[in-house]
Amino acid sequence: MTEHFKALVVDKTEEAFTVGIKDLKFAELPEADVLIKVAYSSINYKDGLASIPDGKIVRSYPFIPGIDLAGVVVSSKDPRFQEGDKVIATSYEIGVSHYGGFSEYARIPGDWVVPLPENLSLKEAMVLGTAGFTAALSVQRLEENGVTPEKGKVLVTGATGGVGSIAVSMLSKRGYEVVASTGKAAEHDYLHNLGASEVISREEVYNGKVKVLDKQLWAGAVDPVGGESLASVLSKIHYGGSVAVSGLTGGGKVPTSVFPFILRGVNLLGIDSVYCPMEVRKKLWNRMATDLKPSTLLDSIAVEISLDDLPETLPIILKGQAKGRFVVRI
């Protein structure tokens, strides 16, 4: 093992904000139980925020972003992990207050580490990453609340994004009739190839007006968008249906009323991937390697980049121009 390694470092001082690849020493990594040689990471919205001076994600500088990583254990003080084990680490404080995955090496607390399931490669794990985990948790919560393929169509908003793309593919594999909503007219073929049976514009979900109750169109929805669009979605869910909400790219305010909940029994399901209990996390990763592993996902959804490509790629996700997933080859 070399004395130095490369990582993407963001730094903020009174004079400047910088984002660049730097050589670091192992002593600069935080203390933790498991040292991992990172093989792949991925880009998420939080990582984009970490790359700008006012993103309000990074808590102290200098810092290594990257909320996802997958790699091989180099050394471990935790008896659950041995040298040579292939592992995944996502969420918790990784890439927020604890040095993250945009690095050739990472030290991670053992309680945050998941063994790589069989039938899943390190690269596939990062094609999925936090976005895939969020999509899987959304699908599982819908299932737990009685949304089945027989109940009707399921809407996915923001369908060309990371969570949306993977949710479309997962739901399709599970036998659901998926309606994908997007603001990108040129990406209809992409969404049909992922498994969407119908592709609609975002204006068909929300046209600028929210009715208290609207025509019942969907048995459930996976919504990483939030905002006024979510209020419109809630007004169009079947009696007893559910909406799994995991994001706020459309805003944090949801101007809805109690009527979808008290007159139609609609469930609003909050999806939190960050502090999801480890017992649930491991089960979901195993599902993501089996019945929730998207059959159309891995080649069609992922764009592979290198560590050196990160500084110019990170801004893309903040501009809403990303399609699918950026996988970072470390």
VOBA-1610 file (N, C-alpha, C; in pm, whole numbers, padded with zeros to 5 digits, always signed):
BEGIN
Met+00085-00119+00000Met+00000+00000+00000Met+00089+00124+00000Thr+00059+00217-00086Thr+00140+00339-00097Thr+00119+00431+00024Glu+00209+00526+00040Glu+00197+00621+00150Glu+00097+00731+00119His+00074+00755-00010His-00016+00861-00052His-00129+00805-00137Phe-00237+00878-00145Phe-00349+00841-00231Phe-00418+00967-00280Lys-00500+00952-00384Lys-00569+01066-00442Lys-00713+01075-00392Ala-00762+01196-00380Ala-00902+01219-00340Ala-00947+01354-00394Leu-01078+01366-00412Leu-01136+01497-00444Leu-01153+01572-00312Val-01095+01689-00305Val-01102+01768-00182Val-01169+01902-00211Val-01269+01935-00130Val-01329+02069-00134Val-01277+02146-00014Asp-01247+02273-00036Asp-01194+02354+00073Asp-01253+02494+00064Lys-01280+02551+00178Lys-01341+02684+00185Lys-01268+02767+00289Thr-01219+02882+00245Thr-01154+02977+00335Thr-01222+03112+00317Glu-01176+03210+00390Glu-01232+03344+00373Glu-01202+03400+00236Glu-01094+03353+00175Glu-01052+03407+00046Glu-01109+03332-00074Ala-01132+03200-00061Ala-01168+03122-00181Ala-01237+02992-00146Phe-01301+02933-00248Phe-01359+02799-00241Phe-01297+02718-00354Thr-01242+02601-00322Thr-01173+02521-00424Thr-01226+02379-00428Val-01224+02320-00546Val-01262+02181-00568Val-01156+02120-00659Gly-01085+02016-00612Gly-00980+01959-00697Gly-00927+01828-00643Ile-00854+01756-00728Ile-00792+01630-00689Ile-00659+01659-00619Lys-00640+01599-00501Lys-00518+01622-00425Lys-00457+01490-00379Asp-00326+01493-00350Asp-00259+01380-00287Asp-00268+01395-00136Leu-00312+01289-00069Leu-00327+01292+00076Leu-00247+01179+00138Lys-00221+01191+00267Lys-00158+01085+00345Lys-00266+01014+00427Phe-00240+00888+00462Phe-00339+00811+00537Phe-00369+00873+00673Ala-00273+00944+00729Ala-00294+01010+00857Ala-00402+01117+00850Glu-00433+01162+00727Glu-00534+01266+00710Glu-00677+01210+00708Leu-00690+01079+00697Leu-00823+01018+00705Leu-00871+01015+00849Pro-01002+01025+00871Pro-01053+01016+01008Pro-01034+00876+01065Glu-01023+00867+01194Glu-01012+00737+01259Glu-01146+00664+01250Ala-01141+00536+01215Ala-01261+00452+01208Ala-01216+00307+01199Asp-01311+00215+01211Asp-01280+00073+01227Asp-01228+00006+01100Val-01282+00045+00985Val-01261-00032+00862Val-01196+00057+00756Leu-01076+00015+00709Leu-01010+00084+00599Leu-01045+00013+00470Ile-01098+00090+00373Ile-01149+00034+00249Ile-01074+00094+00131Lys-01028+00008+00040Lys-00977+00056-00088Lys-01097+00072-00180Val-01129+00194-00213Val-01253+00223-00286Val-01236+00186-00433Ala-01333+00111-00485Ala-01333+00074-00627Ala-01422+00167-00707Tyr-01541+00196-00653Tyr-01638+00283-00722Tyr-01711+00370-00621Ser-01753+00486-00668Ser-01846+00571-00596Ser-01954+00613-00697Ser-02036+00709-00660Ser-02137+00760-00752Ser-02171+00903-00713Ile-02240+00972-00804Ile-02274+01111-00778Ile-02422+01121-00742Asn-02449+01185-00629Asn-02584+01213-00584Asn-02603+01364-00568Tyr-02727+01406-00548Tyr-02756+01549-00539Tyr-02678+01614-00424Lys-02666+01543-00312Lys-02591+01596-00198Lys-02445+01622-00236Asp-02391+01536-00322Asp-02252+01554-00364Asp-02236+01680-00448Gly-02337+01708-00530Gly-02336+01833-00605Gly-02338+01953-00512Leu-02420+01947-00408Leu-02425+02055-00310Leu-02292+02071-00236Ala-02226+01959-00212Ala-02097+01965-00142Ala-01990+02034-00225Ser-02013+02044-00356Ser-01911+02099-00446Ser-01927+02248-00470Ile-02022+02311-00400Ile-02041+02455-00414Ile-02029+02522-00277Pro-01992+02650-00274Pro-01962+02713-00144Pro-02082+02732-00053Asp-02203+02742-00111Asp-02322+02765-00029Asp-02417+02645-00030Gly-02361+02525-00046Gly-02444+02405-00055Gly-02503+02361+00078Lys-02444+02405+00190Lys-02495+02377+00324Lys-02501+02226+00356Ile-02407+02152+00298Ile-02398+02008+00324Ile-02273+01978+00406Val-02160+02029+00363Val-02033+02004+00430Val-02026+02086+00559Arg-01986+02021+00667Arg-01988+02087+00798Arg-01853+02146+00838Ser-01744+02097+00779Ser-01613+02154+00809Ser-01520+02128+00691Tyr-01422+02213+00675Tyr-01328+02207+00562Tyr-01185+02194+00614Pro-01094+02137+00531Pro-01114+02072+00401Pro-01191+01941+00418Phe-01245+01890+00305Phe-01336+01776+00316Phe-01334+01694+00188Ile-01357+01562+00203Ile-01373+01471+00089Ile-01521+01435+00078Pro-01592+01480-00027Pro-01733+01444-00044Pro-01750+01301-00096Gly-01875+01265-00123Gly-01908+01134-00177Gly-01983+01050-00076Ile-02118+01049-00087Ile-02198+00980+00014Ile-02208+00830-00008Asp-02153+00783-00123Asp-02157+00640-00155Asp-02016+00588-00182Leu-01991+00461-00147Leu-01868+00396-00189Leu-01884+00245-00183Ala-01806+00178-00267Ala-01799+00033-00264Ala-01655-00007-00292Gly-01606-00106-00217Gly-01467-00144-00236Gly-01430-00267-00156Val-01300-00281-00129Val-01247-00401-00065Val-01177-00361+00065Val-01204-00436+00170Val-01144-00408+00302Val-00994-00433+00296Val-00917-00334+00339Val-00771-00344+00348Val-00730-00390+00489Ser-00794-00331+00588Ser-00771-00372+00727Ser-00894-00338+00809Ser-00912-00410+00922Ser-01032-00389+01001Ser-01007-00418+01148Lys-01056-00330+01233Lys-01058-00353+01377Lys-01193-00411+01421Asp-01285-00421+01327Asp-01419-00473+01354Asp-01421-00621+01314Pro-01452-00712+01408Pro-01448-00856+01377Pro-01547-00899+01270Arg-01644-00815+01239Arg-01741-00850+01135Arg-01683-00842+00994Phe-01568-00775+00980Phe-01509-00753+00848Phe-01362-00792+00849Gln-01322-00860+00741Gln-01186-00909+00728Gln-01121-00853+00602Glu-00988-00852+00600Glu-00916-00811+00480Glu-00964-00892+00359Gly-00993-00822+00251Gly-01040-00888+00128Gly-01191-00890+00111Asp-01266-00857+00217Asp-01412-00853+00206Asp-01456-00742+00111Lys-01553-00771+00027Lys-01613-00669-00059Lys-01731-00607+00016Val-01734-00474+00021Val-01833-00407+00106Val-01890-00283+00037Ile-02002-00236+00093Ile-02070-00113+00051Ile-02082-00023+00174Ala-02068+00106+00154Ala-02097+00201+00262Ala-02167+00322+00201Thr-02286+00350+00250Thr-02363+00466+00203Thr-02433+00529+00323Ser-02469+00657+00306Ser-02555+00726+00403Ser-02484+00753+00536Tyr-02561+00758+00645Tyr-02513+00802+00775Tyr-02444+00938+00758Glu-02324+00954+00809Glu-02254+01083+00799Glu-02152+01087+00685Ile-02148+00980+00605Ile-02050+00972+00497Ile-02073+01083+00396Gly-01969+01156+00363Gly-01979+01263+00265Gly-02049+01388+00316Val-02077+01392+00446Val-02143+01509+00507Val-02056+01564+00620Ser-02029+01480+00720Ser-01936+01520+00826Ser-01821+01422+00841His-01827+01311+00767His-01722+01209+00768His-01670+01194+00626Tyr-01538+01197+00608Tyr-01480+01188+00474Tyr-01544+01075+00393Gly-01575+01107+00265Gly-01656+01017+00185Gly-01583+00939+00078Gly-01660+00903-00026Gly-01617+00804-00124Gly-01541+00854-00244Phe-01525+00986-00260Phe-01448+01038-00374Phe-01299+01033-00341Ser-01250+00914-00313Ser-01116+00895-00260Ser-01071+00752-00288Glu-00942+00734-00309Glu-00892+00599-00334Glu-00901+00511-00210Tyr-00902+00572-00092Tyr-00918+00498+00033Tyr-01014+00573+00125Ala-01085+00497+00209Ala-01177+00557+00306Ala-01175+00475+00434Arg-01180+00544+00548Arg-01199+00477+00676Arg-01342+00500+00721Ile-01413+00391+00750Ile-01557+00397+00779Ile-01587+00318+00906Pro-01672+00370+00996Pro-01715+00289+01111Pro-01782+00159+01067Gly-01751+00051+01137Gly-01807-00078+01101Gly-01958-00081+01100Asp-02020-00001+01187Asp-02166+00001+01194Asp-02231+00061+01070Trp-02152+00124+00984Trp-02205+00185+00861Trp-02178+00098+00738Val-02115-00016+00756Val-02067-00097+00642Val-02160-00216+00619Val-02191-00241+00491Val-02278-00352+00451Val-02197-00450+00365Pro-02200-00579+00395Pro-02132-00675+00307Pro-02196-00673+00168Leu-02114-00679+00064Leu-02167-00683-00072Leu-02244-00812-00092Pro-02373-00804-00131Pro-02450-00927-00152Pro-02398-01006-00272Glu-02425-01135-00270Glu-02399-01215-00390Glu-02487-01163-00503Asn-02444-01188-00625Asn-02517-01145-00745Asn-02512-00994-00768Leu-02420-00926-00698Leu-02406-00782-00718Leu-02256-00750-00720Ser-02210-00686-00828Ser-02070-00646-00835Ser-02052-00512-00766Leu-01926-00475-00742Leu-01898-00345-00680Leu-01949-00232-00769Lys-01931-00246-00900Lys-01980-00141-00989Lys-02132-00134-00988Glu-02198-00250-00993Glu-02344-00251-00989Glu-02397-00187-00861Ala-02327-00213-00750Ala-02370-00154-00622Ala-02369-00003-00629Met-02274+00055-00704Met-02267+00200-00712Met-02353+00258-00825Val-02389+00177-00924Val-02494+00220-01016Val-02623+00242-00936Leu-02645+00154-00841Leu-02760+00169-00751Leu-02733+00278-00647Gly-02640+00254-00557Gly-02601+00354-00458Gly-02719+00406-00376Thr-02703+00526-00323Thr-02809+00585-00242Thr-02937+00605-00322Ala-02924+00642-00450Ala-03043+00660-00534Ala-03120+00529-00546Gly-03048+00420-00573Gly-03113+00291-00584Gly-03171+00244-00452Phe-03098+00268-00343Phe-03149+00231-00212Phe-03277+00307-00181Thr-03280+00436-00214Thr-03399+00518-00192Thr-03515+00467-00275Ala-03488+00431-00400Ala-03593+00375-00485Ala-03645+00243-00429Ala-03553+00158-00385Ala-03592+00028-00329Ala-03674+00044-00202Leu-03633+00136-00116Leu-03709+00162+00006Leu-03848+00216-00027Ser-03857+00299-00129Ser-03986+00351-00172Ser-04077+00239-00220Val-04023+00149-00303Val-04102+00037-00353Val-04147-00053-00239Gln-04055-00082-00146Gln-04090-00170-00035Gln-04200-00108+00052Arg-04191+00023+00078Arg-04293+00089+00161Arg-04429+00089+00091Leu-04430+00108-00041Leu-04557+00099-00115Leu-04616-00042-00101Glu-04531-00143-00116Glu-04578-00282-00104Glu-04633-00308+00036Glu-04562-00260+00137Glu-04606-00281+00275Glu-04741-00215+00303Asn-04773-00112+00226Asn-04900-00042+00244Asn-05005-00081+00141Gly-04988-00198+00082Gly-05095-00257+00003Gly-05100-00220-00143Val-04997-00151-00194Val-04997-00119-00337Val-04941-00240-00412Thr-05026-00302-00492Thr-04988-00419-00571Thr-05015-00390-00718Pro-04955-00469-00810Pro-04980-00447-00952Pro-05128-00453-00989Glu-05204-00533-00915Glu-05347-00546-00945Glu-05427-00421-00908Lys-05372-00337-00821Lys-05446-00219-00774Lys-05450-00106-00878Gly-05355-00109-00974Gly-05356-00004-01075Gly-05218+00051-01106Lys-05214+00155-01185Lys-05088+00214-01230Lys-05015+00284-01115Val-04882+00286-01125Val-04799+00357-01027Val-04721+00466-01101Leu-04727+00587-01048Leu-04659+00702-01104Leu-04518+00714-01046Val-04422+00751-01132Val-04289+00789-01086Val-04260+00929-01139Thr-04240+01024-01049Thr-04208+01160-01090Thr-04056+01177-01099Gly-04012+01281-01170Gly-03868+01301-01187Gly-03802+01176-01241Ala-03865+01114-01341Ala-03831+00976-01378Ala-03697+00959-01447Thr-03637+01066-01498Thr-03505+01049-01560Thr-03390+01067-01461Gly-03421+01110-01340Gly-03317+01123-01238Gly-03275+00988-01183Gly-03181+00989-01088Gly-03130+00864-01034Gly-03236+00781-00965Val-03306+00839-00867Val-03411+00766-00796Val-03522+00726-00892Gly-03564+00821-00976Gly-03675+00794-01067Gly-03644+00685-01167Ser-03527+00690-01230Ser-03491+00589-01330Ser-03489+00450-01270Ile-03428+00437-01153Ile-03418+00306-01090Ile-03555+00259-01043Ala-03638+00351-00991Ala-03773+00313-00947Ala-03856+00262-01064Val-03845+00327-01179Val-03919+00280-01298Val-03881+00136-01329Ser-03750+00108-01330Ser-03704-00025-01364Ser-03741-00129-01258Met-03729-00093-01131Met-03765-00186-01024Met-03913-00219-01025Leu-03996-00117-01038Leu-04141-00140-01039Leu-04183-00224-01159Ser-04123-00196-01275Ser-04155-00274-01394Ser-04119-00421-01373Lys-04003-00446-01315Lys-03963-00585-01289Lys-04059-00655-01194Arg-04117-00579-01101Arg-04211-00636-01005Arg-04351-00653-01062Gly-04369-00616-01190Gly-04497-00639-01256Gly-04593-00523-01255Tyr-04548-00405-01212Tyr-04635-00288-01208Tyr-04644-00223-01345Glu-04758-00160-01372Glu-04774-00075-01489Glu-04728+00065-01447Val-04614+00107-01501Val-04547+00228-01453Val-04575+00345-01546Val-04620+00457-01487Val-04635+00583-01558Val-04520+00672-01516Ala-04434+00708-01611Ala-04316+00789-01581Ala-04341+00933-01622Ser-04315+01024-01530Ser-04333+01167-01557Ser-04197+01233-01570Thr-04181+01315-01674Thr-04054+01384-01696Thr-04078+01517-01766Gly-03985+01609-01743Gly-03987+01736-01816Gly-03898+01733-01938Lys-03838+01617-01966Lys-03745+01603-02078Lys-03813+01525-02192Ala-03863+01598-02289Ala-03939+01536-02398Ala-03855+01440-02480Ala-03724+01461-02481Ala-03637+01377-02564Ala-03605+01243-02501Glu-03649+01220-02377Glu-03609+01099-02306Glu-03720+00995-02294His-03823+01005-02377His-03932+00908-02369His-03883+00767-02401Asp-03799+00752-02503Asp-03749+00619-02538Asp-03667+00560-02424Tyr-03586+00643-02360Tyr-03505+00599-02247Tyr-03595+00540-02138Leu-03705+00608-02107Leu-03794+00562-02000Leu-03872+00437-02041His-03913+00431-02167His-03980+00308-02214His-03884+00190-02205Asn-03757+00211-02238Asn-03658+00103-02231Asn-03634+00058-02088Leu-03653+00147-01992Leu-03640+00109-01851Leu-03760+00031-01800Gly-03870+00035-01875Gly-03988-00041-01835Gly-04115+00038-01819Ala-04110+00169-01843Ala-04233+00248-01831Ala-04331+00209-01940Ser-04456+00187-01903Ser-04560+00156-02001Ser-04620+00283-02059Glu-04604+00393-01987Glu-04658+00522-02031Glu-04565+00633-01983Val-04540+00731-02067Val-04457+00847-02030Val-04540+00972-02049Ile-04546+01055-01944Ile-04625+01177-01949Ile-04536+01296-01913Ser-04582+01414-01949Ser-04507+01534-01916Ser-04530+01572-01769Arg-04440+01652-01714Arg-04460+01695-01575Arg-04583+01783-01562Glu-04624+01850-01674Glu-04745+01934-01672Glu-04872+01850-01656Glu-04865+01724-01699Glu-04981+01635-01682Glu-04996+01592-01536Val-04889+01605-01459Val-04896+01579-01316Val-04938+01705-01241Tyr-04876+01817-01279Tyr-04907+01943-01214Tyr-04902+02055-01318Asn-05018+02116-01342Asn-05029+02218-01446Asn-05031+02360-01391Gly-04990+02375-01266Gly-04989+02507-01204Gly-05103+02529-01107Lys-05199+02437-01107Lys-05313+02447-01016Lys-05329+02315-00941Val-05357+02325-00812Val-05379+02206-00730Val-05524+02202-00687Lys-05595+02097-00728Lys-05732+02078-00682Lys-05730+02006-00547Val-05832+02032-00466Val-05841+01964-00337Val-05847+01813-00359Leu-05934+01770-00449Leu-05941+01632-00493Leu-05960+01632-00645Asp-05887+01546-00711Asp-05893+01540-00857Asp-05931+01398-00899Lys-05934+01374-01028Lys-05966+01241-01079Lys-05862+01141-01029Gln-05908+01023-00985Gln-05818+00922-00932Gln-05749+00849-01046Leu-05618+00866-01056Leu-05543+00813-01170Leu-05446+00701-01134Trp-05387+00706-01015Trp-05277+00614-00983Trp-05299+00548-00847Ala-05261+00418-00839Ala-05272+00345-00712Ala-05163+00386-00614Gly-05053+00434-00667Gly-04942+00476-00583Gly-04846+00561-00662Ala-04747+00613-00593Ala-04647+00697-00659Ala-04515+00694-00584Val-04407+00700-00660Val-04274+00724-00607Val-04238+00867-00646Asp-04216+00951-00545Asp-04199+01094-00571Asp-04070+01148-00509Pro-03964+01168-00590Pro-03844+01235-00540Pro-03846+01386-00565Val-03963+01441-00600Val-03973+01581-00643Val-04026+01671-00531Gly-04136+01632-00468Gly-04193+01714-00361Gly-04260+01839-00415Gly-04273+01940-00328Gly-04329+02069-00368Gly-04474+02063-00411Glu-04512+02160-00494Glu-04650+02170-00540Glu-04690+02049-00625Ser-04593+01992-00695Ser-04621+01871-00773Ser-04671+01758-00683Leu-04613+01743-00565Leu-04657+01639-00471Leu-04801+01662-00428Ala-04838+01788-00404Ala-04976+01818-00366Ala-05072+01774-00476Ser-05033+01796-00601Ser-05117+01754-00713Ser-05125+01602-00722Val-05012+01534-00700Val-05011+01387-00702Val-05107+01332-00597Leu-05101+01386-00476Leu-05187+01336-00368Leu-05335+01346-00403Ser-05371+01449-00478Ser-05512+01468-00514Ser-05560+01370-00620Lys-05466+01294-00682Lys-05500+01204-00792Lys-05475+01058-00761Ile-05450+01026-00633Ile-05423+00888-00592Ile-05555+00816-00561His-05560+00688-00602His-05677+00606-00574His-05709+00600-00425Tyr-05833+00567-00396Tyr-05874+00544-00257Tyr-05783+00437-00196Gly-05724+00469-00078Gly-05638+00374-00008Gly-05498+00363-00063Gly-05466+00445-00164Gly-05334+00438-00223Gly-05228+00510-00142Ser-05103+00506-00189Ser-04991+00561-00113Ser-04893+00633-00203Val-04826+00732-00145Val-04721+00806-00214Val-04596+00801-00127Ala-04485+00753-00184Ala-04357+00748-00115Ala-04275+00868-00158Val-04250+00961-00067Val-04180+01085-00102Val-04040+01084-00042Ser-03941+01117-00129Ser-03802+01107-00085Ser-03718+01229-00119Gly-03776+01330-00184Gly-03694+01442-00227Gly-03768+01573-00234Leu-03693+01678-00266Leu-03755+01811-00271Leu-03698+01896-00384Thr-03664+01830-00497Thr-03613+01908-00609Thr-03717+02008-00659Gly-03845+01982-00630Gly-03952+02074-00668Gly-03989+02172-00558Gly-03917+02166-00445Gly-03944+02257-00335Gly-03987+02185-00209Gly-03978+02254-00096Gly-04009+02194+00033Gly-04150+02218+00082Lys-04222+02310+00020Lys-04357+02341+00062Lys-04458+02261-00021Val-04552+02197+00049Val-04653+02113-00017Val-04791+02169+00016Pro-04851+02246-00075Pro-04979+02312-00045Pro-05098+02219-00065Thr-05109+02121+00021Thr-05219+02025+00012Thr-05321+02052+00122Ser-05423+01967+00129Ser-05525+01976+00234Ser-05539+01840+00299Val-05625+01830+00397Val-05645+01701+00464Val-05734+01607+00382Phe-05800+01658+00277Phe-05904+01580+00210Phe-05854+01450+00145Pro-05738+01446+00078Pro-05694+01317+00025Pro-05676+01211+00135Phe-05641+01258+00255Phe-05614+01165+00364Phe-05741+01119+00435Ile-05837+01212+00454Ile-05956+01175+00533Ile-06074+01131+00447Leu-06073+01163+00318Leu-06183+01122+00231Leu-06147+01006+00139Arg-06016+00988+00114Arg-05974+00877+00028Arg-05876+00783+00097Gly-05840+00813+00220Gly-05750+00724+00293Gly-05612+00713+00233Val-05566+00819+00170Val-05435+00818+00106Val-05324+00823+00211Asn-05216+00749+00188Asn-05102+00745+00279Asn-04985+00822+00218Leu-04926+00912+00296Leu-04805+00981+00256Leu-04689+00919+00333Leu-04599+00851+00262Leu-04492+00772+00324Leu-04359+00845+00311Gly-04300+00882+00422Gly-04171+00948+00420Gly-04058+00847+00404Ile-03968+00873+00310Ile-03858+00781+00281Ile-03725+00846+00321Asp-03660+00789+00421Asp-03531+00839+00467Asp-03427+00729+00451Ser-03333+00749+00360Ser-03228+00650+00338Ser-03109+00671+00430Val-03096+00789+00491Val-02974+00822+00565Val-02961+00740+00692Tyr-03064+00738+00775Tyr-03057+00668+00902Tyr-03147+00545+00905Cys-03178+00491+00790Cys-03255+00367+00783Cys-03182+00260+00865Pro-03253+00187+00954Pro-03187+00089+01041Pro-03108-00015+00961Met-02996-00059+01017Met-02908-00152+00947Met-02978-00284+00912Glu-03067-00331+00999Glu-03139-00456+00970Glu-03220-00442+00841Val-03290-00330+00827Val-03367-00303+00706Val-03273-00281+00588Arg-03164-00209+00613Arg-03067-00176+00507Arg-03011-00303+00443Lys-02968-00399+00524Lys-02911-00522+00471Lys-03014-00601+00390Lys-03136-00609+00441Lys-03242-00681+00368Lys-03268-00616+00233Leu-03269-00483+00231Leu-03295-00413+00106Leu-03182-00432+00005Trp-03055-00428+00053Trp-02945-00453-00039Trp-02953-00594-00097Asn-02998-00690-00016Asn-03016-00824-00069Asn-03128-00830-00171Arg-03234-00753-00149Arg-03341-00746-00250Arg-03292-00678-00377Met-03203-00578-00361Met-03150-00508-00478Met-03057-00596-00560Ala-03014-00709-00501Ala-02934-00806-00575Ala-03018-00919-00632Thr-03149-00918-00598Thr-03236-01029-00642Thr-03362-00974-00708Asp-03474-00972-00634Asp-03602-00939-00698Asp-03617-00791-00731Leu-03534-00704-00672Leu-03539-00562-00706Leu-03420-00518-00790Lys-03342-00614-00839Lys-03229-00578-00926Lys-03285-00548-01064Pro-03278-00424-01108Pro-03341-00388-01235Pro-03278-00462-01352Ser-03360-00532-01427Ser-03308-00612-01538Ser-03256-00527-01652Thr-03302-00402-01662Thr-03261-00315-01772Thr-03165-00206-01727Leu-03121-00215-01602Leu-03057-00099-01541Leu-02914-00073-01583Leu-02828-00170-01564Leu-02688-00138-01538Leu-02616-00073-01655Asp-02639-00120-01776Asp-02571-00058-01890Asp-02643+00066-01938Ser-02776+00064-01934Ser-02852+00173-01993Ser-02860+00296-01905Ile-02844+00280-01775Ile-02868+00392-01684Ile-02740+00461-01640Ala-02623+00394-01654Ala-02501+00444-01592Ala-02404+00506-01692Val-02349+00620-01655Val-02238+00681-01726Val-02117+00672-01634Glu-02010+00605-01680Glu-01892+00587-01596Glu-01793+00700-01620Ile-01745+00759-01511Ile-01643+00864-01518Ile-01529+00827-01424Ser-01419+00902-01433Ser-01306+00878-01345Ser-01305+00980-01232Leu-01219+00956-01134Leu-01202+01051-01024Leu-01163+01188-01077Asp-01078+01190-01179Asp-01033+01316-01236Asp-01145+01393-01305Asp-01251+01323-01347Asp-01363+01388-01417Asp-01460+01458-01321Leu-01447+01431-01191Leu-01547+01480-01096Leu-01567+01631-01095Pro-01460+01713-01091Pro-01483+01858-01081Pro-01571+01915-01191Glu-01560+01862-01312Glu-01642+01915-01421Glu-01777+01846-01432Thr-01794+01731-01367Thr-01920+01656-01377Thr-02017+01693-01266Leu-01968+01724-01146Leu-02056+01753-01033Leu-02158+01863-01060Pro-02122+01973-01130Pro-02223+02077-01153Pro-02344+02032-01234Ile-02328+01924-01313Ile-02436+01880-01401Ile-02559+01841-01319Ile-02536+01774-01206Ile-02650+01725-01128Ile-02727+01839-01065Leu-02660+01951-01035Leu-02729+02066-00976Leu-02809+02142-01079Lys-02774+02129-01206Lys-02845+02199-01313Lys-02966+02119-01364Gly-02989+02001-01305Gly-03101+01919-01350Gly-03079+01856-01485Gln-02953+01845-01528Gln-02923+01792-01661Gln-02884+01645-01660Ala-02877+01585-01542Ala-02833+01446-01533Ala-02943+01352-01578Lys-02901+01244-01643Lys-02993+01136-01680Lys-02937+01007-01621Gly-03017+00939-01541Gly-02969+00816-01479Gly-02864+00842-01375Arg-02754+00768-01382Arg-02654+00770-01275Arg-02513+00792-01330Phe-02435+00873-01260Phe-02293+00885-01286Phe-02220+00793-01187Val-02146+00695-01239Val-02067+00605-01156Val-01922+00648-01166Val-01855+00663-01051Val-01718+00712-01046Val-01623+00594-01027Arg-01540+00570-01128Arg-01438+00465-01119Arg-01318+00521-01043Ile-01292+00468-00925Ile-01185+00519-00842Ile-01055+00444-00872
//
